[in-house]
Amino acid sequence: MHRIFGLAALATTLALAVAAAPALADTYQTPLTLTGSGSGQGSGPFGTISLSNDGTGVDVSVALANNVGIVDTGSHQALAWNVLGVPQLVVTNLTSGFSYNGSGGSNSPWGSFNYSLNCVSCGNGATHPYYGTLNFTVNTVSGATLTPTDFVANGGGYLFSADVYANGKTGAVASNTALLLVNHGGPAPQVPEPASLALLGSGIAGLWLARRRKRC
């Protein structure tokens, strides 16, 4: 009886340990430092873009510098980027007030990009700049794993471009700095796998069976 109880308890402990174990995530960063000639926006960096592993996708966070806001002016994109191989993407957990554009667009003078975000709440020009942190998660439609290093530069060598309001002026800024690894193997949230859940169920069932036999 004690042996059955011990095995069931061990199975439950192992299942909980596997389910609770955090995945290891790498975080990369690149600064938005470039501004168009004569833009009057001052000198960068205008913000920092962070990319972290999130299971099979990538969490993206755009932290803006003080008094810098995202806008959506003219033909510019609020934020634009490229991914290696140009897969179809799905964007989730997107900050309210923004929408995803899978067709991308141009952010002059930094060239064209395959994917972009629009700021639907910004209004025309610098009517309502967004000054908070912009967050979203990117996955492939096919389910293929996406990593931070899959985010690549466009033909002009620019990784990201954003339409911003800075120093009283609007215009597109960009990053041409290679992704820098700033955190290797840090914890990331992990959803328990089906096998872990099955093991947990087996452990609980074993405990119930042992308790029932003991009563009999």
N, C-alpha and C positions, 0 to 999 in steps of 0.2 A: 504493500500500500504506500509506504513512504517513498519507494522507488518511483512509482507512478507519479506521485505528487511532485517529486523532485524533477523528473524529466519534463513534466508539464510546466513547472515554474521556470526551468531553464529555457524552454522554447519561447515562453512569453518574454523573458528577459532579453534573449537574442533578437526577437522581432522588434521590441521597443528600441533596442540599441541601433539596429539597422535603420529603422524608420526615422529616428531622431538625428542620425549622423548628418552633419551639414556637407553639402557639396563644396568642392574647392573652386573658388572663382578668381580669375585674373581680372584686374582692372587696369585699363589703359586710359591715358589722357592726351589731349592735344589742345593748344590754345588758339583762340581766334585773334590773330595779331595783325593781319593785313587789311589795309583800307585803300580805297581807290585814290589815285593822285588828285589832289585838289578837292577832296570830299569835305574837308573842314571838320571831320569827325574826331580829330585829335589822334593820339597814339594809343595803340593797344597795350596789353591784351584787353579785348572787349568782353571776353568770357572764356570759360574752359569747358570742353566737352569730355565727358567721362563715359567709357564703354566697359560694361561688366558682363561676364557670362551669366546666363540665367537658364540653366538646363540646356535646352536645345536652341535657345535664342540669346539675344543681347539686350540688356537694359541700357538705355541711353539717357544721360542727364546733361542738360546745358545750364551751367551756372553763370549768370551774367555778372559783369563787373558793376560796381556802384554807378548809378545814374545812367546805365545802359539798358535800353528796352528793345524787345523784338517788335518789328512792324511788318507790314505786308504792302509795300508800295509798288505801283506800276506793274511791270512784268517780273519783278523780283519774287523769289520764294522766301518765306519766313525762315526756313532751314532746308538745306539741300545736301545730298550725299550720294555716294556710289557704293555698290557692293560687288565683289568679285564674281564674275559669271553672269551678272544681271538676272538673278532669280526673281520669281514673283514673291513679293513680301506681303505680310500682314502685320499691321501695327496695332497694338493694344495698349491699355493703361495710359492712353494719351491724355496729357493735361487738358482740362476743359478750356474751350475757346479755340482749339486747333483742330485741323482735319488733315488726313493723309492723302497725298497725291502720288499714286503709283506710276504716273507718267513723267514725273520730274519736271525739269524746265531749266531755263537759263538764269544765271545770277551774274549779270555783267558787272565788272569786267573779268569775272573768274571762270567763265565758260559754262558749259551745260552739265547737268547732273541727272542721274537716272531716277532718283526718288526725292520727294520733298514734302514739306509740311506747309500748310497755309494757316495764317492767323485770322480766323473768321471773326474774331471779336475785336480786332485791332482798328477797324474802320479805315478810312482813307488817309493816306499819308501818315502823319504822326498824331492822329486824333486820339488814339488810345493805345500807346505802347504797352507791351507786356513786360513787366519788370521782375517777375518771379522766376523760379527755376522751372525749366521745361523738361518734362520726363515722358518717356514712352518705352515700350518694349517691341523689339523687332524679331519676327520669326519668318521662316520660309513657308510658303503655302504647301510645298511638298512634304514638309516635316523634316527635311534635311537639316542637320546641325549647322548653326550659324555662330561664328565666334567674332570677337572684336577685331582680329586681324583680317577678317574678310571685308572690312570697310577699307576701301582703297581710294587712291587719288584719281581724279579725272584726267583727261588728256593734258591739261595745263599744269598738273601736279598739285591740285588743291583737294584736300580731304573733305572738308566741309565748307559751306558758305551760309551766312545768315544775313538777313535784312534787318538792320538795327538803327535805332535812334540814339545818337551819342553827340554830346557837345552841341546840341541844338540842331543837328543835321541828320538826315536819313541817307542810307546807302548800304550796299552789300559789303560785308567784310568776309574774310576767309582764313583758313588755316592751311599752311603748307608744311607744317612741322610733323615729322613722323610720330606715330603713336608711341607714347612712352609708357612702359610698364611701371605702374606706381604701387601695385599691390599684387603679390603673387601668392595664390593659394589661400586667400581669405575666405571666410565662411559665406555661403550663399544659401538662401532658403531652398529646401528640397521637399518635394511631395513624395510620401511613401510609395514605393513600387508595389505592384500587385502581389509579388512574391512575398514581400515583407508583411503585407496585410494578411495573406493566407497563413503565414507562419504564426502571426499573432492570434489569428482565429483558432489555429490548432492548439496553441498553448492554452487559450481560454477554455476550449472544449475539453482539453485534458484535465484542467483543474476542476471543471464541473463534474466530469466522470469520476475522478478520484474522490471528490466530496460525496457523490451519490453512493458509491460503493462502500464508503466508510460508514454511512448511515445505515446501509443494509446489513 
